[in-house]
Amino acid sequence: MTNRKLELQRDTMAESEEIHDLSRLLSSNERDFLIQNYEQQIPVSSLVGKTVGLYFCGASWEPCTVFTEKLVKVYEKLGSAFEVVHIPSKDSETKLLDGNEEIFKNYYPKLPWLMIPYCDSESIKRLEELFMFFRALPKLFILDSNGKVITSEGVKLVMEYGEHAFPFTSDHIRILEETEARKWQCLNSIFGPDDLLIAKENNQVPVNSLAGKIVGLYFAASSHCECQRFTPLLVKFYQEIGSTNFEVIYISSEESRYSIREYYTTMPWLSIRFSDSETRKSLKEIFKIVRISEVTRETRVPKLVIFDAEGKLTTDEGKEIVLEYGIDGYPFTSEKISTLKQNKQNQTLSSIFAPSDFFISNTGEKVPVSAVENNIVCLYFRKQSECQRFDRLLLETHTELTTSKMGFEVVVIQDQSETESLPFLTLSDYNTSESLAVHFKIQTFPGLVLIGPNGKTLVPDAVDLIRLHGSRAYPFTPVKIAELERQLRKQQTLKFLLCSEDRDFLIGPNGSIKNLSELEGKHVQLFFSAKYTKSSGDFVRRLIKPYEELGFEVVYISCDINRQSFNEYYEKMPWLALPFGDEKQKFLLRWFGITELPQVVELGKTGRTITTAGVPFLINREVEEVLDDNQMMNPEDNEVPDDNQMMNPEDDEVPDDNQMMNPEDEVVLDDNQMMNPEDEEVLDDNQPNNDEGRTDTTAGLDRLRHLLMLEEEEENEEDEDMLVFHPLEDHQNNNEGQIGLGLLFMIHVLNFYDRIVLLIMHVLAIFLDFFSDNRD
């Protein structure tokens, strides 16, 4: 049984009809009391008749500290009817969270509620095993006055409803949800008539000027790659609909006023005033844009919430409608969307090209649409000046498939100039060409849509598919594409990732050029970022020192809005870069599943992926602080920045080497997701700890190996029918990925004795790398 299935089964057990005797649950043979303010003893029997929250958390883990502040306020407002029993994290898996009893003494007396004594390891372990808290922290289980578990989602309920969540029963929460939904059904309940918005050039616009318009609240952040992809689509949508009957209000999900201003320059619509942080915060809470998940903060952007002309909430899925249907989805009503869904289900080749019922061949003959209905039909959206190279690739694919008598036809849409030499079909109706471009949401050229023999869309964006695989991808099914993807990733090289048909070089500082062949045999980091991201300057400064000392190479993959931003940001970097606007940029974003900036992808010496999450060791301040407590770095040499310093990169000092990375945070990822804490297992409590002569560093290496094994097990269970260009790391054959550059970073931060151990391991890694290359 997989870890995830096991956790689901255990969660069901925790929320079953079982009644817990609180006196037995929270006491032991030697103890019938809980403690308060670290020293005061409170009898367990005082909990009888109360609703009790069992709170599992760690003192130094940021999501725990954020939630604890909220829970303290709720606890104080609810008074004697609600009690919290704090179970401090102490097991081997979360050792860094509470560290030792000294941290416990300094932190927990500040909290107002009861807790299990830190020295009672057996009770803590028993409760952890019973309630399976190790899935994620923080965790709050709510027990009613009879000792029955009402919910394991106490964290979510407290964050969303505060003290109003009490008494946490399902019926009560259902009433809250219904009340909350009714409360924000009207735009007038969100904005007052005298509230002001800003337009371009800082002009102020009163909210009441939006009366009679369909309004979209657009939540976005410049650091999210999905926002970067969606914002241009929404801009085009907005411009095509026009602002007469439709308006958008930008609500930033960022804290930096500079980032908000910079990103707003790309938008033609209105915005909340940059200084109005309270309104932004309230709106994000109302529409649950930012929430505290069980492990960390999660920002749900981009999101487009639509209100109709009367100010009533229409849908909070505006983004999905724009992506799926383009301007056809306007005005976002349920009736319109229902019709579009029905049309999509009934789509046929004839309905796609209606009212045209024939094509024109390159010899000028009419070809009925019905003549190609049983083939795979490729809709080729073309611009002659930009598609000459792709013409040749598509021609080669077409020739190979038709020669083999495979059913495959190409229909050129839009620019049909100079296609007489190509054996493709063309449309006779210009208006149909334009409507198809809108319908299939074609933004750039070339555009390629594959329609299956049944008339349904098979692949909505097949450009990279043809570039990478050509005719080998036939019949273009998910299973076939997944098979090719796996083969291609096993053969991934730097040349494949960074070279294009007419470029085999990268640019360097001061306009220099470096041939890609000079990077062969090196560890390379692909650095995805943009000037306008909140931590951009700070991140570059943090990366420069290890770059200069460890000898790996970095390649900047720009997500900047324009060339000027690219130039201003890149001049701060000493490494190489992909030329701005290069066609490989979008491919790399898709290939590695980059969804948030900044992000670092680490490549081994053969060009294979080590990890797609090279960022956390540079930005995880909480772990740096714990490392400092554990004397893994010298506090006199390195000052850990506070939150404000992190928000303003210009105020940050260049960090010391030891701040560079927490080795326990680096794991090999699959798909484009961070390691899922739900898949973790509790390490054996019998493992030696520091008190038994074992260093935190050694324990950290064991933890890293444990996580790597979990990731490999998880990959073995992946579905064979994964979708096109869904990231899939070749962990099993990538021995260098498990040790490689991550060990180089760890060597840089660990103490002297552990460095010697790791140097020996690195020699073994080189041997494994050599063995792997010879085997391949």
PETA-V831146 format. One record per backbone hydrogen bond with DSSP energy under -1.0 kcal/mol. CO is the residue of the C=O (numbers start at 1). NH is the residue of the N-H. If there is no record, write none. Layout:
BEGIN
CO_NH / CO_NH
END
This chain:
BEGIN
2_6 / 3_7 / 4_8 / 5_9 / 6_10 / 7_11 / 8_12 / 9_13 / 10_14 / 11_15 / 13_16 / 21_25 / 22_26 / 31_28 / 32_44 / 34_42 / 35_115 / 36_40 / 37_39 / 40_36 / 42_34 / 43_46 / 44_47 / 45_48 / 47_50 / 51_83 / 52_143 / 53_85 / 54_141 / 55_87 / 56_139 / 57_89 / 61_64 / 61_65 / 62_66 / 63_67 / 64_68 / 65_69 / 66_70 / 67_71 / 68_72 / 69_73 / 70_74 / 71_75 / 72_76 / 73_77 / 74_78 / 75_79 / 79_82 / 81_51 / 83_53 / 84_114 / 85_55 / 86_116 / 87_57 / 94_97 / 95_99 / 97_60 / 98_100 / 100_104 / 101_105 / 102_106 / 103_107 / 104_108 / 107_110 / 108_111 / 114_86 / 115_35 / 117_120 / 119_121 / 120_124 / 121_125 / 122_126 / 123_127 / 124_128 / 125_129 / 126_130 / 127_131 / 128_132 / 132_135 / 133_136 / 139_56 / 140_154 / 141_54 / 142_150 / 142_151 / 143_52 / 144_147 / 147_20 / 148_144 / 151_142 / 153_157 / 154_158 / 155_159 / 156_160 / 157_161 / 158_162 / 161_164 / 162_165 / 163_166 / 165_168 / 169_173 / 170_174 / 171_175 / 172_176 / 173_177 / 174_178 / 175_179 / 176_180 / 177_181 / 178_182 / 179_183 / 180_184 / 182_185 / 185_313 / 186_189 / 187_190 / 187_191 / 192_195 / 195_207 / 197_205 / 198_271 / 199_202 / 200_203 / 203_199 / 205_197 / 206_209 / 207_210 / 208_211 / 210_213 / 214_247 / 215_307 / 216_249 / 217_305 / 218_251 / 219_303 / 220_253 / 221_224 / 223_597 / 224_228 / 225_229 / 226_230 / 227_231 / 230_234 / 231_235 / 232_236 / 233_237 / 234_238 / 235_239 / 236_240 / 237_241 / 238_242 / 245_214 / 247_216 / 248_270 / 249_218 / 250_272 / 251_220 / 256_260 / 257_261 / 258_262 / 259_263 / 260_264 / 263_266 / 264_267 / 270_250 / 271_198 / 273_276 / 275_277 / 276_280 / 277_281 / 278_282 / 279_283 / 280_284 / 281_285 / 282_286 / 283_287 / 284_289 / 289_300 / 291_298 / 296_293 / 298_291 / 299_301 / 303_219 / 304_318 / 305_217 / 306_314 / 306_315 / 307_215 / 308_311 / 309_212 / 311_187 / 312_308 / 315_306 / 317_321 / 318_322 / 319_323 / 320_324 / 321_325 / 322_326 / 325_328 / 326_329 / 327_330 / 329_332 / 333_337 / 334_338 / 335_339 / 336_340 / 337_341 / 338_342 / 339_343 / 340_344 / 341_345 / 342_346 / 344_347 / 348_352 / 349_353 / 350_354 / 353_356 / 357_369 / 359_367 / 360_426 / 361_364 / 365_361 / 367_359 / 368_371 / 369_372 / 372_375 / 376_409 / 377_451 / 378_411 / 379_449 / 380_413 / 381_447 / 382_415 / 383_386 / 383_387 / 387_391 / 388_392 / 389_393 / 390_394 / 391_395 / 392_396 / 393_397 / 394_398 / 395_399 / 396_400 / 397_401 / 398_402 / 399_403 / 400_404 / 401_406 / 402_405 / 406_408 / 407_376 / 409_378 / 410_425 / 411_380 / 412_427 / 413_382 / 419_422 / 422_424 / 425_412 / 426_360 / 429_433 / 430_434 / 431_435 / 432_436 / 433_437 / 434_438 / 435_439 / 436_440 / 437_442 / 438_441 / 447_381 / 448_462 / 449_379 / 450_458 / 450_459 / 451_377 / 452_455 / 456_452 / 459_450 / 462_466 / 463_467 / 464_468 / 465_469 / 469_472 / 470_473 / 471_474 / 473_476 / 477_481 / 478_482 / 479_483 / 480_484 / 481_485 / 482_486 / 483_487 / 484_488 / 485_489 / 486_490 / 489_492 / 493_497 / 494_498 / 495_499 / 503_500 / 504_516 / 506_514 / 507_577 / 509_512 / 512_508 / 514_506 / 515_518 / 516_519 / 517_520 / 519_522 / 523_553 / 524_603 / 525_555 / 526_601 / 527_557 / 528_599 / 529_559 / 530_533 / 533_536 / 535_539 / 536_540 / 537_541 / 538_542 / 539_543 / 540_544 / 543_547 / 544_548 / 545_549 / 546_550 / 553_525 / 554_576 / 555_527 / 556_578 / 557_529 / 562_566 / 563_567 / 564_568 / 565_569 / 566_570 / 567_571 / 569_572 / 570_573 / 576_556 / 577_507 / 579_582 / 582_585 / 584_588 / 585_589 / 586_590 / 587_591 / 588_592 / 589_594 / 595_225 / 599_528 / 600_614 / 601_526 / 602_610 / 602_611 / 603_524 / 604_607 / 605_521 / 608_604 / 611_602 / 615_618 / 616_620 / 619_621 / 620_624 / 621_625 / 622_626 / 623_627 / 624_628 / 625_629 / 626_630 / 627_632 / 628_631 / 634_637 / 642_646 / 643_647 / 644_648 / 648_651 / 656_659 / 657_660 / 662_665 / 670_673 / 676_679 / 677_680 / 684_687 / 689_692 / 689_694 / 690_693 / 695_699 / 696_700 / 697_701 / 698_702 / 699_703 / 700_704 / 701_705 / 702_706 / 703_707 / 704_708 / 705_709 / 706_710 / 707_711 / 708_712 / 709_713 / 710_714 / 711_715 / 712_716 / 714_717 / 715_718 / 723_726 / 729_731 / 733_735 / 739_743 / 740_744 / 741_745 / 742_746 / 743_747 / 744_748 / 746_749 / 746_750 / 751_755 / 752_756 / 753_757 / 754_758 / 755_759 / 756_760 / 757_761 / 758_762 / 759_763 / 760_764 / 761_765 / 762_766 / 763_767 / 764_768 / 765_769 / 766_770 / 767_771 / 768_772 / 769_773 / 770_774 / 771_775 / 772_776
END
